[in-house]
Amino acid sequence: MATTYYLMSGHSSTGILKPIDRKALESAPSRDVVVLNMSFKDTTKVKRKRDFFISYFKELDAENVAFVEEETSKEQVEEEFEKAGLVYIPGGD
């Protein structure tokens, strides 16, 4: 289960936080990341953000990047949080 929860203000896309994000992932108990998306509603933006965060965390050496959103089932949420080393909570709309 994740011991690191990481709340961001939306500056990840600039790259300025990459050293901090890398350190957070390195110190996490596993290389599995869960992005808790409760911020983005527009389907086009959701896809763009998913693609961005998958690429971003893979570049930082994440093994898996999963997304939890409003429609994610309770069972899936529990499963993803059980595997997660890092839970990332992006800023958004």
A tleap script that builds the chain and sets N, CA, C and O, in Angstrom:
source leaprc.protein.ff14SB
mol = sequence {
  NMET ALA THR THR TYR TYR LEU MET SER GLY
  HIE SER SER THR GLY ILE LEU LYS PRO ILE
  ASP ARG LYS ALA LEU GLU SER ALA PRO SER
  ARG ASP VAL VAL VAL LEU ASN MET SER PHE
  LYS ASP THR THR LYS VAL LYS ARG LYS ARG
  ASP PHE PHE ILE SER TYR PHE LYS GLU LEU
  ASP ALA GLU ASN VAL ALA PHE VAL GLU GLU
  GLU THR SER LYS GLU GLN VAL GLU GLU GLU
  PHE GLU LYS ALA GLY LEU VAL TYR ILE PRO
  GLY GLY CASP
}
set mol.1.N position { 0.841 -1.180 0.000 }
set mol.1.CA position { 0.000 0.000 0.000 }
set mol.1.C position { 0.883 1.239 0.000 }
set mol.1.O position { 1.933 1.274 0.642 }
set mol.2.N position { 0.449 2.229 -0.713 }
set mol.2.CA position { 1.222 3.464 -0.833 }
set mol.2.C position { 1.410 4.123 0.523 }
set mol.2.O position { 0.498 4.184 1.347 }
set mol.3.N position { 2.612 4.609 0.721 }
set mol.3.CA position { 2.881 5.411 1.907 }
set mol.3.C position { 3.148 6.855 1.519 }
set mol.3.O position { 3.332 7.714 2.383 }
set mol.4.N position { 3.169 7.120 0.224 }
set mol.4.CA position { 3.439 8.463 -0.268 }
set mol.4.C position { 2.244 8.955 -1.072 }
set mol.4.O position { 1.842 8.329 -2.053 }
set mol.5.N position { 1.686 10.072 -0.651 }
set mol.5.CA position { 0.617 10.727 -1.386 }
set mol.5.C position { 1.155 12.088 -1.789 }
set mol.5.O position { 1.739 12.803 -0.975 }
set mol.6.N position { 0.958 12.433 -3.033 }
set mol.6.CA position { 1.658 13.564 -3.597 }
set mol.6.C position { 0.660 14.488 -4.283 }
set mol.6.O position { 0.084 14.124 -5.309 }
set mol.7.N position { 0.453 15.660 -3.738 }
set mol.7.CA position { -0.487 16.629 -4.281 }
set mol.7.C position { 0.280 17.688 -5.066 }
set mol.7.O position { 1.207 18.311 -4.549 }
set mol.8.N position { -0.115 17.879 -6.308 }
set mol.8.CA position { 0.598 18.836 -7.150 }
set mol.8.C position { -0.320 19.955 -7.597 }
set mol.8.O position { -1.546 19.843 -7.561 }
set mol.9.N position { 0.303 21.025 -8.015 }
set mol.9.CA position { -0.442 22.224 -8.391 }
set mol.9.C position { -0.559 22.414 -9.897 }
set mol.9.O position { -1.024 23.462 -10.346 }
set mol.10.N position { -0.158 21.443 -10.672 }
set mol.10.CA position { -0.301 21.558 -12.113 }
set mol.10.C position { 0.950 21.975 -12.850 }
set mol.10.O position { 0.881 22.286 -14.039 }
set mol.11.N position { 2.090 21.993 -12.189 }
set mol.11.CA position { 3.321 22.429 -12.837 }
set mol.11.C position { 4.157 21.276 -13.399 }
set mol.11.O position { 5.250 21.511 -13.914 }
set mol.12.N position { 3.672 20.056 -13.314 }
set mol.12.CA position { 4.436 18.916 -13.830 }
set mol.12.C position { 4.740 19.060 -15.308 }
set mol.12.O position { 5.824 18.687 -15.757 }
set mol.13.N position { 3.807 19.590 -16.061 }
set mol.13.CA position { 4.000 19.691 -17.511 }
set mol.13.C position { 5.139 20.619 -17.893 }
set mol.13.O position { 5.633 20.538 -19.018 }
set mol.14.N position { 5.572 21.493 -17.003 }
set mol.14.CA position { 6.689 22.379 -17.320 }
set mol.14.C position { 8.030 21.678 -17.165 }
set mol.14.O position { 9.041 22.137 -17.698 }
set mol.15.N position { 8.040 20.566 -16.434 }
set mol.15.CA position { 9.287 19.848 -16.188 }
set mol.15.C position { 10.063 20.350 -14.992 }
set mol.15.O position { 11.032 19.716 -14.574 }
set mol.16.N position { 9.660 21.469 -14.437 }
set mol.16.CA position { 10.399 22.065 -13.332 }
set mol.16.C position { 10.373 21.185 -12.075 }
set mol.16.O position { 11.282 21.254 -11.248 }
set mol.17.N position { 9.339 20.368 -11.939 }
set mol.17.CA position { 9.207 19.528 -10.747 }
set mol.17.C position { 9.757 18.114 -10.940 }
set mol.17.O position { 9.653 17.280 -10.040 }
set mol.18.N position { 10.327 17.848 -12.085 }
set mol.18.CA position { 10.804 16.500 -12.383 }
set mol.18.C position { 11.785 15.969 -11.332 }
set mol.18.O position { 11.662 14.803 -10.956 }
set mol.19.N position { 12.746 16.750 -10.838 }
set mol.19.CA position { 13.644 16.222 -9.797 }
set mol.19.C position { 12.892 15.837 -8.513 }
set mol.19.O position { 13.216 14.835 -7.876 }
set mol.20.N position { 11.904 16.628 -8.147 }
set mol.20.CA position { 11.113 16.320 -6.950 }
set mol.20.C position { 10.268 15.074 -7.184 }
set mol.20.O position { 10.191 14.200 -6.321 }
set mol.21.N position { 9.637 14.992 -8.351 }
set mol.21.CA position { 8.815 13.834 -8.681 }
set mol.21.C position { 9.666 12.560 -8.730 }
set mol.21.O position { 9.237 11.505 -8.264 }
set mol.22.N position { 10.863 12.665 -9.291 }
set mol.22.CA position { 11.767 11.511 -9.360 }
set mol.22.C position { 12.140 11.041 -7.952 }
set mol.22.O position { 12.135 9.843 -7.668 }
set mol.23.N position { 12.459 11.979 -7.088 }
set mol.23.CA position { 12.823 11.636 -5.711 }
set mol.23.C position { 11.646 10.985 -4.977 }
set mol.23.O position { 11.832 10.022 -4.233 }
set mol.24.N position { 10.447 11.508 -5.186 }
set mol.24.CA position { 9.253 10.923 -4.551 }
set mol.24.C position { 9.066 9.483 -5.014 }
set mol.24.O position { 8.774 8.607 -4.200 }
set mol.25.N position { 9.231 9.229 -6.308 }
set mol.25.CA position { 9.078 7.874 -6.830 }
set mol.25.C position { 10.191 6.966 -6.331 }
set mol.25.O position { 9.941 5.810 -5.989 }
set mol.26.N position { 11.417 7.475 -6.285 }
set mol.26.CA position { 12.540 6.671 -5.788 }
set mol.26.C position { 12.350 6.265 -4.335 }
set mol.26.O position { 12.773 5.180 -3.935 }
set mol.27.N position { 11.719 7.121 -3.543 }
set mol.27.CA position { 11.543 6.813 -2.127 }
set mol.27.C position { 10.264 6.023 -1.849 }
set mol.27.O position { 10.044 5.593 -0.717 }
set mol.28.N position { 9.431 5.828 -2.848 }
set mol.28.CA position { 8.178 5.085 -2.686 }
set mol.28.C position { 8.474 3.590 -2.497 }
set mol.28.O position { 9.494 3.093 -2.975 }
set mol.29.N position { 7.587 2.882 -1.807 }
set mol.29.CA position { 7.804 1.455 -1.558 }
set mol.29.C position { 7.689 0.571 -2.801 }
set mol.29.O position { 8.148 -0.571 -2.780 }
set mol.30.N position { 7.095 1.068 -3.870 }
set mol.30.CA position { 7.074 0.345 -5.146 }
set mol.30.C position { 7.108 1.373 -6.272 }
set mol.30.O position { 6.942 2.570 -6.040 }
set mol.31.N position { 7.325 0.893 -7.484 }
set mol.31.CA position { 7.399 1.777 -8.659 }
set mol.31.C position { 6.048 1.902 -9.358 }
set mol.31.O position { 5.984 2.359 -10.499 }
set mol.32.N position { 4.968 1.502 -8.684 }
set mol.32.CA position { 3.627 1.628 -9.234 }
set mol.32.C position { 3.029 2.962 -8.808 }
set mol.32.O position { 3.023 3.306 -7.626 }
set mol.33.N position { 2.528 3.704 -9.783 }
set mol.33.CA position { 1.955 5.024 -9.535 }
set mol.33.C position { 0.455 4.969 -9.828 }
set mol.33.O position { 0.022 4.393 -10.826 }
set mol.34.N position { -0.317 5.572 -8.945 }
set mol.34.CA position { -1.738 5.783 -9.193 }
set mol.34.C position { -1.969 7.282 -9.299 }
set mol.34.O position { -1.625 8.040 -8.392 }
set mol.35.N position { -2.551 7.699 -10.408 }
set mol.35.CA position { -2.928 9.090 -10.589 }
set mol.35.C position { -4.410 9.183 -10.224 }
set mol.35.O position { -5.259 8.573 -10.873 }
set mol.36.N position { -4.701 9.939 -9.198 }
set mol.36.CA position { -6.066 10.104 -8.709 }
set mol.36.C position { -6.675 11.303 -9.419 }
set mol.36.O position { -6.492 12.446 -9.001 }
set mol.37.N position { -7.403 11.029 -10.499 }
set mol.37.CA position { -7.958 12.105 -11.321 }
set mol.37.C position { -9.377 12.434 -10.883 }
set mol.37.O position { -10.326 11.736 -11.238 }
set mol.38.N position { -9.505 13.477 -10.130 }
set mol.38.CA position { -10.821 13.998 -9.766 }
set mol.38.C position { -10.961 15.425 -10.287 }
set mol.38.O position { -11.915 16.127 -9.951 }
set mol.39.N position { -10.003 15.846 -11.109 }
set mol.39.CA position { -9.934 17.237 -11.553 }
set mol.39.C position { -10.370 17.461 -12.988 }
set mol.39.O position { -10.935 18.508 -13.305 }
set mol.40.N position { -10.119 16.501 -13.859 }
set mol.40.CA position { -10.351 16.701 -15.281 }
set mol.40.C position { -11.632 16.011 -15.711 }
set mol.40.O position { -11.785 14.803 -15.531 }
set mol.41.N position { -12.544 16.772 -16.275 }
set mol.41.CA position { -13.844 16.231 -16.694 }
set mol.41.C position { -13.958 16.091 -18.209 }
set mol.41.O position { -14.558 15.132 -18.694 }
set mol.42.N position { -13.408 17.006 -18.942 }
set mol.42.CA position { -13.484 17.009 -20.399 }
set mol.42.C position { -12.772 15.781 -20.946 }
set mol.42.O position { -11.602 15.567 -20.630 }
set mol.43.N position { -13.448 14.961 -21.766 }
set mol.43.CA position { -12.873 13.694 -22.229 }
set mol.43.C position { -11.602 13.884 -23.045 }
set mol.43.O position { -10.689 13.062 -22.963 }
set mol.44.N position { -11.529 14.952 -23.830 }
set mol.44.CA position { -10.316 15.223 -24.595 }
set mol.44.C position { -9.156 15.534 -23.655 }
set mol.44.O position { -8.041 15.049 -23.850 }
set mol.45.N position { -9.422 16.332 -22.654 }
set mol.45.CA position { -8.388 16.687 -21.684 }
set mol.45.C position { -7.970 15.467 -20.857 }
set mol.45.O position { -6.791 15.294 -20.549 }
set mol.46.N position { -8.946 14.626 -20.501 }
set mol.46.CA position { -8.637 13.418 -19.732 }
set mol.46.C position { -7.663 12.541 -20.509 }
set mol.46.O position { -6.674 12.072 -19.946 }
set mol.47.N position { -7.928 12.311 -21.794 }
set mol.47.CA position { -7.032 11.480 -22.604 }
set mol.47.C position { -5.648 12.111 -22.700 }
set mol.47.O position { -4.637 11.426 -22.551 }
set mol.48.N position { -5.606 13.403 -22.946 }
set mol.48.CA position { -4.324 14.102 -23.058 }
set mol.48.C position { -3.539 14.002 -21.754 }
set mol.48.O position { -2.332 13.761 -21.772 }
set mol.49.N position { -4.223 14.187 -20.622 }
set mol.49.CA position { -3.553 14.103 -19.317 }
set mol.49.C position { -3.115 12.677 -19.010 }
set mol.49.O position { -2.032 12.472 -18.460 }
set mol.50.N position { -3.936 11.689 -19.355 }
set mol.50.CA position { -3.528 10.289 -19.158 }
set mol.50.C position { -2.248 10.013 -19.928 }
set mol.50.O position { -1.286 9.479 -19.375 }
set mol.51.N position { -2.236 10.376 -21.204 }
set mol.51.CA position { -1.050 10.157 -22.036 }
set mol.51.C position { 0.165 10.860 -21.439 }
set mol.51.O position { 1.257 10.293 -21.388 }
set mol.52.N position { -0.031 12.099 -20.988 }
set mol.52.CA position { 1.067 12.853 -20.399 }
set mol.52.C position { 1.610 12.149 -19.158 }
set mol.52.O position { 2.817 11.928 -19.054 }
set mol.53.N position { 0.733 11.793 -18.213 }
set mol.53.CA position { 1.203 11.206 -16.957 }
set mol.53.C position { 1.820 9.826 -17.152 }
set mol.53.O position { 2.768 9.476 -16.449 }
set mol.54.N position { 1.309 9.043 -18.083 }
set mol.54.CA position { 1.946 7.746 -18.370 }
set mol.54.C position { 3.362 7.976 -18.858 }
set mol.54.O position { 4.302 7.368 -18.346 }
set mol.55.N position { 3.525 8.846 -19.840 }
set mol.55.CA position { 4.850 9.148 -20.385 }
set mol.55.C position { 5.756 9.745 -19.307 }
set mol.55.O position { 6.912 9.346 -19.169 }
set mol.56.N position { 5.234 10.685 -18.560 }
set mol.56.CA position { 5.999 11.394 -17.537 }
set mol.56.C position { 6.537 10.435 -16.480 }
set mol.56.O position { 7.730 10.453 -16.176 }
set mol.57.N position { 5.671 9.604 -15.921 }
set mol.57.CA position { 6.122 8.705 -14.855 }
set mol.57.C position { 6.955 7.546 -15.388 }
set mol.57.O position { 7.848 7.066 -14.690 }
set mol.58.N position { 6.685 7.090 -16.600 }
set mol.58.CA position { 7.544 6.058 -17.196 }
set mol.58.C position { 8.961 6.606 -17.388 }
set mol.58.O position { 9.943 5.893 -17.177 }
set mol.59.N position { 9.057 7.872 -17.789 }
set mol.59.CA position { 10.359 8.511 -17.945 }
set mol.59.C position { 11.099 8.598 -16.602 }
set mol.59.O position { 12.329 8.602 -16.557 }
set mol.60.N position { 10.328 8.667 -15.516 }
set mol.60.CA position { 10.918 8.707 -14.172 }
set mol.60.C position { 11.123 7.305 -13.602 }
set mol.60.O position { 11.462 7.153 -12.428 }
set mol.61.N position { 10.920 6.285 -14.429 }
set mol.61.CA position { 11.168 4.879 -14.081 }
set mol.61.C position { 10.031 4.202 -13.324 }
set mol.61.O position { 10.271 3.255 -12.574 }
set mol.62.N position { 8.801 4.669 -13.506 }
set mol.62.CA position { 7.653 3.960 -12.937 }
set mol.62.C position { 7.460 2.652 -13.691 }
set mol.62.O position { 7.668 2.588 -14.902 }
set mol.63.N position { 7.063 1.611 -12.971 }
set mol.63.CA position { 6.752 0.336 -13.623 }
set mol.63.C position { 5.360 0.362 -14.232 }
set mol.63.O position { 5.164 -0.056 -15.373 }
set mol.64.N position { 4.398 0.852 -13.468 }
set mol.64.CA position { 3.010 0.923 -13.917 }
set mol.64.C position { 2.430 2.268 -13.523 }
set mol.64.O position { 2.766 2.829 -12.480 }
set mol.65.N position { 1.547 2.778 -14.383 }
set mol.65.CA position { 0.830 4.017 -14.084 }
set mol.65.C position { -0.644 3.725 -14.296 }
set mol.65.O position { -1.075 3.447 -15.414 }
set mol.66.N position { -1.417 3.790 -13.217 }
set mol.66.CA position { -2.850 3.531 -13.279 }
set mol.66.C position { -3.601 4.810 -12.934 }
set mol.66.O position { -3.054 5.725 -12.319 }
set mol.67.N position { -4.858 4.850 -13.340 }
set mol.67.CA position { -5.693 6.020 -13.085 }
set mol.67.C position { -6.933 5.613 -12.316 }
set mol.67.O position { -7.576 4.612 -12.633 }
set mol.68.N position { -7.261 6.392 -11.309 }
set mol.68.CA position { -8.507 6.229 -10.569 }
set mol.68.C position { -9.325 7.477 -10.828 }
set mol.68.O position { -8.884 8.602 -10.594 }
set mol.69.N position { -10.536 7.239 -11.322 }
set mol.69.CA position { -11.424 8.352 -11.657 }
set mol.69.C position { -12.790 8.082 -11.044 }
set mol.69.O position { -13.009 7.030 -10.445 }
set mol.70.N position { -13.698 9.021 -11.191 }
set mol.70.CA position { -15.012 8.892 -10.558 }
set mol.70.C position { -15.718 7.593 -10.903 }
set mol.70.O position { -16.389 7.008 -10.053 }
set mol.71.N position { -15.577 7.134 -12.141 }
set mol.71.CA position { -16.287 5.930 -12.566 }
set mol.71.C position { -15.541 4.630 -12.258 }
set mol.71.O position { -16.052 3.550 -12.554 }
set mol.72.N position { -14.358 4.712 -11.675 }
set mol.72.CA position { -13.595 3.515 -11.330 }
set mol.72.C position { -14.309 2.766 -10.210 }
set mol.72.O position { -14.730 3.363 -9.220 }
set mol.73.N position { -14.438 1.457 -10.376 }
set mol.73.CA position { -15.154 0.660 -9.378 }
set mol.73.C position { -14.392 0.619 -8.055 }
set mol.73.O position { -13.172 0.781 -8.019 }
set mol.74.N position { -15.123 0.405 -6.987 }
set mol.74.CA position { -14.524 0.333 -5.650 }
set mol.74.C position { -13.457 -0.762 -5.599 }
set mol.74.O position { -12.395 -0.572 -5.006 }
set mol.75.N position { -13.739 -1.890 -6.214 }
set mol.75.CA position { -12.790 -3.008 -6.224 }
set mol.75.C position { -11.502 -2.630 -6.941 }
set mol.75.O position { -10.409 -2.955 -6.477 }
set mol.76.N position { -11.631 -1.946 -8.067 }
set mol.76.CA position { -10.455 -1.519 -8.828 }
set mol.76.C position { -9.651 -0.488 -8.046 }
set mol.76.O position { -8.421 -0.532 -8.047 }
set mol.77.N position { -10.330 0.434 -7.382 }
set mol.77.CA position { -9.656 1.437 -6.559 }
set mol.77.C position { -8.839 0.740 -5.476 }
set mol.77.O position { -7.667 1.060 -5.276 }
set mol.78.N position { -9.449 -0.206 -4.783 }
set mol.78.CA position { -8.749 -0.939 -3.721 }
set mol.78.C position { -7.538 -1.680 -4.272 }
set mol.78.O position { -6.468 -1.670 -3.663 }
set mol.79.N position { -7.706 -2.320 -5.418 }
set mol.79.CA position { -6.597 -3.060 -6.037 }
set mol.79.C position { -5.446 -2.126 -6.414 }
set mol.79.O position { -4.285 -2.434 -6.144 }
set mol.80.N position { -5.758 -1.004 -7.029 }
set mol.80.CA position { -4.713 -0.068 -7.450 }
set mol.80.C position { -3.992 0.536 -6.247 }
set mol.80.O position { -2.769 0.673 -6.263 }
set mol.81.N position { -4.741 0.895 -5.208 }
set mol.81.CA position { -4.115 1.473 -4.019 }
set mol.81.C position { -3.267 0.443 -3.281 }
set mol.81.O position { -2.260 0.802 -2.671 }
set mol.82.N position { -3.649 -0.804 -3.325 }
set mol.82.CA position { -2.869 -1.865 -2.682 }
set mol.82.C position { -1.494 -2.021 -3.344 }
set mol.82.O position { -0.504 -2.274 -2.657 }
set mol.83.N position { -1.428 -1.874 -4.664 }
set mol.83.CA position { -0.173 -2.016 -5.409 }
set mol.83.C position { 0.668 -0.744 -5.413 }
set mol.83.O position { 1.884 -0.802 -5.598 }
set mol.84.N position { 0.028 0.395 -5.209 }
set mol.84.CA position { 0.680 1.693 -5.412 }
set mol.84.C position { 1.809 1.958 -4.438 }
set mol.84.O position { 1.712 1.667 -3.246 }
set mol.85.N position { 2.869 2.509 -4.969 }
set mol.85.CA position { 3.949 3.040 -4.150 }
set mol.85.C position { 3.804 4.546 -4.004 }
set mol.85.O position { 4.252 5.138 -3.022 }
set mol.86.N position { 3.175 5.150 -4.991 }
set mol.86.CA position { 2.998 6.596 -5.028 }
set mol.86.C position { 1.610 6.905 -5.558 }
set mol.86.O position { 1.216 6.398 -6.608 }
set mol.87.N position { 0.871 7.728 -4.843 }
set mol.87.CA position { -0.424 8.222 -5.325 }
set mol.87.C position { -0.233 9.688 -5.657 }
set mol.87.O position { 0.136 10.494 -4.803 }
set mol.88.N position { -0.487 10.015 -6.899 }
set mol.88.CA position { -0.264 11.373 -7.404 }
set mol.88.C position { -1.625 12.036 -7.605 }
set mol.88.O position { -2.490 11.497 -8.295 }
set mol.89.N position { -1.808 13.204 -6.998 }
set mol.89.CA position { -3.066 13.934 -7.081 }
set mol.89.C position { -2.795 15.238 -7.824 }
set mol.89.O position { -2.317 16.205 -7.232 }
set mol.90.N position { -3.100 15.266 -9.124 }
set mol.90.CA position { -2.786 16.466 -9.904 }
set mol.90.C position { -3.753 17.602 -9.622 }
set mol.90.O position { -4.882 17.389 -9.180 }
set mol.91.N position { -3.287 18.803 -9.884 }
set mol.91.CA position { -4.191 19.954 -9.893 }
set mol.91.C position { -5.007 19.893 -11.162 }
set mol.91.O position { -4.744 19.051 -12.021 }
set mol.92.N position { -5.969 20.744 -11.302 }
set mol.92.CA position { -6.771 20.668 -12.532 }
set mol.92.C position { -7.759 21.784 -12.652 }
set mol.92.O position { -7.557 22.890 -12.152 }
set mol.93.N position { -8.846 21.463 -13.337 }
set mol.93.CA position { -9.892 22.427 -13.673 }
set mol.93.C position { -10.519 23.054 -12.449 }
set mol.93.O position { -11.417 23.887 -12.573 }
savepdb mol mol.pdb
quit
